[in-house]
Structures are given as structure tokens and as C-alpha cells.
Amino acid sequence: MEFLKEEEQETQKILFTGLDGAGKTSIIMALKREFSKIAILTPTRGAQRRVFGYLGKNISEWDLGGQKSYRIAYLRNPGKYFENTEIAIYVIDIQEEERIEESINYIKDVIKKFKELEIIPPIFIFFHKFDPALEKNALNEYSERILNLKQMINKATKYKKLFYYNTSIYDLPSLIKAMSEIYLTLYPKSELIDKTIKEFAKKIKSEGVVIIDDNSLQIGCFFKNEKIKEILSSSTPYFLTLNDSFKVAEERNDSLKNSENQVMVKRNDKYFIFKQISLKKELSPYYLLLVKDRPEYDKDDIDLLSKLLKEILYT
């Protein structure tokens, strides 16, 4: 198994771990919107890592293969795999009831190694594969299972920094919500970003505004009420996927490359506007999704928002 060394530049380490087959890699693929690759995924071999930018920071995302032989190797060499972990995401397949005990035993082992390394990163536990079909047809059964699991994990680990999410790759908003909230804990200026977006929303008379990066991670938002929050949160994956389709079309047809990078949809007397914004030329773009009663807006207002966000993130 190859040990992946950290880059010389400062990074913040996010650790994905859990048993094999829990769905760790598929979560990462879904957020990157690489759905075609999920169906042909093979078990992750050893430690896979990628480094990407988020809110002006370098994130080192470690995906630890969960097969038993790998888990033994990680526990024998915790300094190589667990050291410097800022955040741990532990994924449990809630449909695989027969492996629940094995999964709880492994998280206990991981926490033990954290303590040996004298680190106490927050651990976000994903009760994964809580698919929409289960929520519709077996809600009571799985809600009770999740409640029992929380009690079992809390009792077994006695770890103070445990947080829980229900997730599914077939409910992409659940992943975007969970991962965005987790990653925003790394960024002390997130409240300033939200305040800036709120002022922008008021100026253009928008009921809701969301800004997302190219990894499907939300960096800031404003919602007039819970209804608007639900509508925009549910709509985000649709617009991101639609934008990906436009990118493919542009790559195939040069005549489309200079077209305005914007989508507008009218639904129930509301206008949904999805627009690419660029903060730094050398970096991946961000995406602005907003909802208004009228389709008009001043381009200068969006330019000003981009300028303010750039100042917050990169100065």
C-alpha cells in the first residue's frame, strides 16, 4: 500500500473512512457529479487522495479503502493515515444491518488512534444509503434503526465531537447540505460571506441566493424563509447537472463557447437564475443560483458581489 505524503503547501486534511462498501467513494463521485463512474466503481485500494481549493484554502481529501486488510494497516500505522486530521467523516451503510457491530468496532479503533496521536477532530457520521425509497416505504423502521445506532455509538465511543447526517447519493441535496456544513466549519469568514450575500439579495430583490463551487459545495446563502430554502436546496443539483451538459455541448461545438453562461427557468411565477461567476481566472468558477419575482437584475450588482467575495476569500 502506498503512503501518500502531504504537499509542502499547507492543507487541511479531511478523512473519509468506514467499512468497505459503505459508499465513501460514491459520495465523492456524486459531489463531483461523475454519476457514470459510480456504477462501475471497484473497491478503493488503500488510501486515495485529492487536493482541491475551497474558499481559498487547500483541502486534502483522503478516501481510505475499507477492506479489512487495509483497515489493519491503517491501525498499525496511524501516524501515516490519521495524523493531522482536521475532520473525519465516518460512513455507515444503514442497509447492511449485519455489519453494524463491525462498523461500530472500527470507529472505536479509529477514535483510539486519534487519542494516541493526541488529536480530537470532529467526527461526522453519515448514516448512508438512506435512499428516498426507504424514506418513503420504511421510514419508521430505518428511523428507529438510526436512533438506536446513535445511542450505540455514543455509548461505545464516549467521544464528545460526534455529529450525524442521513445521506444518499440518490438524494444529492442531502449530500450537498452535509458536506457544505462540514466544510464551512473550517472557514471563519463564512458569516461574513452570508452577510454579503444577504445584502446582495436585498439589493436585487431576491428571495433566496445560493453560491456553490465546482465541487457542489455551498459557500454561502440567504433565504427569505424555509420554503425558499427548500426550493433552492432541491434545485441546486438540477442546475449544476444542466450546466455540466452545457459544458459538454460547448466542448463539441466551438460556436457555443462564447454564449452567455446563464440559465433562467420560470416556475410557479418565480424566476430561477443560474449564472457562472469567476473570482480568479486561474481557479475553477463559482455558481450563483437565485430566485426572484421578476427576471431583471443589474449585471453591475453581480460584478460587485464577485468583487466583494474575491476580497473576502483571497485577501
C-alpha positions in Angstrom: 0.0 0.0 0.0 1.5 3.4 -1.0 1.5 6.1 1.6 0.5 9.4 0.1 2.6 12.3 1.6 1.1 15.7 2.1 2.1 18.5 -0.2 4.6 21.1 1.1 1.9 23.8 0.9 -0.4 23.9 3.9 -3.5 21.8 3.5 -6.4 20.9 5.8 -6.9 17.1 5.9 -10.4 15.6 5.6 -10.6 11.9 6.3 -13.2 9.6 4.8 -13.3 6.2 6.5 -15.6 3.3 7.3 -16.0 -0.3 6.2 -15.7 -1.4 2.6 -18.9 -0.9 0.6 -20.2 1.8 2.9 -20.3 4.3 0.0 -17.4 6.6 0.7 -16.1 6.9 -2.8 -19.6 7.2 -4.3 -20.2 10.2 -2.1 -17.1 11.9 -3.5 -18.1 11.0 -7.1 -21.7 12.2 -6.6 -20.5 15.6 -5.4 -18.2 15.8 -8.4 -21.3 14.8 -10.5 -19.4 11.9 -12.0 -22.5 9.7 -11.9 -21.5 7.4 -14.8 -18.4 6.3 -12.8 -20.4 5.3 -9.8 -22.0 2.3 -11.5 -18.5 0.8 -12.4 -16.7 1.6 -9.1 -14.4 -1.0 -7.7 -13.3 -1.2 -4.1 -10.9 1.5 -3.2 -7.4 0.3 -2.9 -5.5 1.7 0.1 -5.5 5.5 0.6 -6.6 7.7 -2.3 -6.2 11.4 -2.0 -7.0 14.5 -3.9 -6.2 18.2 -3.1 -8.6 20.9 -4.2 -9.4 24.5 -3.3 -12.3 25.5 -1.2 -12.8 29.1 -0.1 -9.2 30.0 -0.7 -7.9 27.0 1.3 -6.3 23.8 0.1 -8.3 20.7 1.2 -6.6 17.4 1.3 -9.3 14.8 1.0 -8.3 11.2 2.0 -10.5 8.3 0.9 -9.4 5.3 2.9 -10.4 1.9 1.4 -12.4 -0.1 3.9 -11.4 -3.6 3.2 -10.2 -5.5 6.3 -6.5 -5.8 5.3 -6.4 -2.0 4.7 -8.1 -1.3 8.0 -5.5 -3.4 9.8 -2.7 -1.5 8.0 -4.1 1.9 9.0 -4.4 1.0 12.6 -0.9 -0.4 12.7 0.5 2.9 11.2 -1.9 5.6 12.5 0.8 8.3 12.0 0.7 7.7 8.3 -3.0 7.8 7.8 -4.8 9.6 10.7 -2.2 12.2 11.8 -3.2 15.9 11.1 -6.8 15.0 10.5 -8.9 18.2 10.8 -12.3 16.5 10.2 -13.2 12.8 10.0 -16.2 11.6 8.0 -17.3 8.1 9.0 -19.7 6.4 6.6 -22.0 3.6 7.7 -24.3 1.6 5.3 -27.5 1.6 7.2 -29.0 -1.0 4.9 -26.3 -3.5 5.8 -27.6 -4.3 9.3 -25.4 -7.5 9.7 -22.2 -5.3 9.7 -23.3 -2.7 12.1 -21.4 -4.2 15.0 -18.3 -4.4 12.9 -18.7 -0.8 11.9 -19.0 0.4 15.5 -16.0 -1.6 16.5 -13.9 0.0 13.8 -15.0 3.6 14.7 -13.9 2.7 18.3 -10.5 1.7 16.9 -10.2 4.9 14.8 -11.0 7.1 17.9 -8.4 5.2 19.9 -5.8 6.0 17.4 -6.8 9.7 17.4 -6.3 9.7 21.1 -2.9 8.1 20.7 -2.0 10.9 18.3 -3.4 13.5 20.7 -5.9 14.9 18.3 -9.7 15.2 18.7 -11.1 16.1 15.3 -14.9 16.3 15.0 -16.3 13.1 13.5 -19.3 13.4 11.2 -21.1 10.1 10.9 -23.1 9.6 7.7 -25.9 7.1 8.0 -25.6 6.4 4.3 -27.8 4.8 1.7 -30.8 6.3 3.4 -32.4 6.3 0.0 -35.6 8.1 -0.9 -37.3 4.7 -1.4 -36.5 3.8 2.2 -37.7 7.1 3.4 -41.0 6.6 1.6 -41.6 2.9 2.3 -39.8 2.0 5.5 -39.4 5.3 7.3 -40.4 4.0 10.8 -38.1 1.0 10.6 -35.0 3.0 9.5 -35.7 6.0 11.8 -35.7 3.6 14.7 -32.6 1.9 13.4 -30.8 5.2 13.2 -31.9 6.3 16.6 -30.6 3.0 18.1 -27.3 3.4 16.2 -26.7 6.9 17.6 -27.2 5.6 21.1 -25.0 2.6 20.5 -22.2 4.7 19.0 -22.4 7.4 21.7 -22.2 4.7 24.4 -19.4 2.7 22.8 -17.2 5.7 22.0 -17.9 8.3 24.6 -16.5 10.8 22.1 -17.6 14.4 22.6 -17.4 15.6 19.0 -19.9 13.3 17.2 -22.3 14.7 14.6 -24.8 12.8 12.5 -26.3 13.1 9.0 -28.7 10.9 6.9 -27.3 10.8 3.4 -27.9 9.1 0.0 -26.4 9.6 -3.5 -30.0 9.4 -4.7 -30.8 12.4 -2.6 -28.0 14.7 -3.7 -29.3 17.7 -1.7 -28.7 15.6 1.4 -25.0 15.3 0.5 -24.6 18.9 -0.6 -26.1 20.1 2.7 -24.0 17.7 4.9 -20.7 18.4 3.1 -21.2 22.1 2.8 -22.0 22.5 6.5 -19.0 20.4 7.4 -16.5 22.2 5.2 -17.8 25.6 6.3 -16.7 24.8 9.8 -13.1 25.2 8.5 -13.7 28.7 7.4 -14.0 31.5 10.0 -15.3 34.1 7.5 -18.4 32.1 6.5 -20.7 34.5 8.4 -19.2 37.5 6.5 -19.9 35.7 3.2 -23.5 35.1 4.3 -23.9 38.7 5.3 -22.5 39.9 2.0 -24.9 37.6 0.1 -27.8 38.8 2.2 -27.1 42.4 1.3 -26.8 41.5 -2.4 -30.2 39.6 -2.2 -31.9 42.7 -0.7 -30.4 45.0 -3.4 -31.7 42.9 -6.3 -34.9 42.0 -4.5 -34.2 38.2 -4.5 -36.0 35.9 -2.1 -33.1 33.5 -2.0 -29.5 33.3 -3.1 -27.0 30.3 -3.1 -23.4 30.3 -4.2 -21.9 26.9 -5.0 -18.4 25.9 -6.1 -17.5 23.4 -8.7 -17.4 20.5 -6.2 -21.1 21.1 -5.4 -20.2 22.7 -2.1 -22.2 25.7 -0.9 -20.0 28.6 0.2 -22.8 30.9 1.3 -26.5 31.6 1.1 -29.5 33.7 2.0 -33.1 32.5 2.2 -36.2 34.7 2.9 -37.9 31.7 4.6 -37.8 27.9 5.0 -39.9 27.3 1.9 -37.5 29.2 -0.4 -34.6 27.4 1.3 -36.2 24.0 0.5 -36.9 25.0 -3.1 -33.4 26.3 -3.8 -31.6 23.4 -2.0 -33.6 20.9 -4.0 -33.0 22.8 -7.3 -29.2 23.1 -6.9 -28.3 19.7 -8.2 -30.6 20.1 -11.3 -28.9 23.4 -12.3 -25.4 22.0 -11.7 -26.1 19.0 -13.8 -27.7 21.1 -16.5 -24.6 23.3 -16.5 -22.4 20.3 -16.9 -24.4 19.3 -20.0 -23.8 22.8 -21.5 -20.1 22.4 -20.9 -20.1 19.2 -22.9 -22.0 20.8 -25.7 -19.6 23.7 -25.8 -16.6 21.4 -26.0 -18.2 19.7 -29.0 -19.3 22.9 -30.7 -17.0 25.9 -30.9 -19.8 28.2 -31.9 -21.4 27.8 -28.4 -18.3 28.8 -26.4 -18.9 32.5 -26.4 -22.6 32.2 -25.4 -23.6 33.7 -22.1 -23.1 31.3 -19.2 -26.6 31.7 -17.7 -29.8 29.6 -17.3 -33.2 31.1 -16.5 -36.2 29.0 -15.6 -39.7 30.2 -14.8 -41.8 28.1 -12.4 -44.9 29.0 -10.4 -44.4 32.7 -11.1 -40.8 32.6 -9.9 -37.7 33.1 -11.9 -34.7 30.9 -11.2 -31.5 32.3 -12.5 -28.3 30.2 -12.5 -25.1 32.0 -13.5 -21.4 31.3 -13.5 -19.2 33.8 -11.7 -15.5 34.0 -11.7 -13.4 35.3 -8.8 -10.0 34.4 -10.1 -9.1 33.5 -13.7 -6.8 30.6 -12.7 -9.3 29.0 -10.4 -12.5 27.0 -11.0 -15.7 29.1 -11.3 -18.4 29.5 -8.8 -22.1 29.4 -9.5 -24.8 31.8 -8.4 -28.4 30.5 -8.1 -31.1 33.0 -7.1 -34.9 33.2 -7.2 -36.9 36.4 -8.0 -40.4 37.5 -8.8 -39.1 39.3 -11.9 -36.3 38.2 -14.3 -34.5 41.6 -14.4 -31.2 42.2 -12.5 -28.3 44.6 -12.9 -25.1 42.9 -14.1 -23.1 45.5 -12.2 -24.6 44.2 -8.9 -23.3 40.7 -9.7 -19.9 42.1 -10.6 -19.8 43.9 -7.3 -20.8 40.7 -5.5 -18.0 38.9 -7.2 -15.5 41.6 -6.3 -16.5 41.5 -2.6 -16.3 37.7 -2.4 -12.9 37.8 -4.0 -11.7 40.3 -1.4 -13.1 38.1 1.4 -11.7 34.9 0.1 -8.3 35.8 -1.3 -7.0 38.8 0.7 
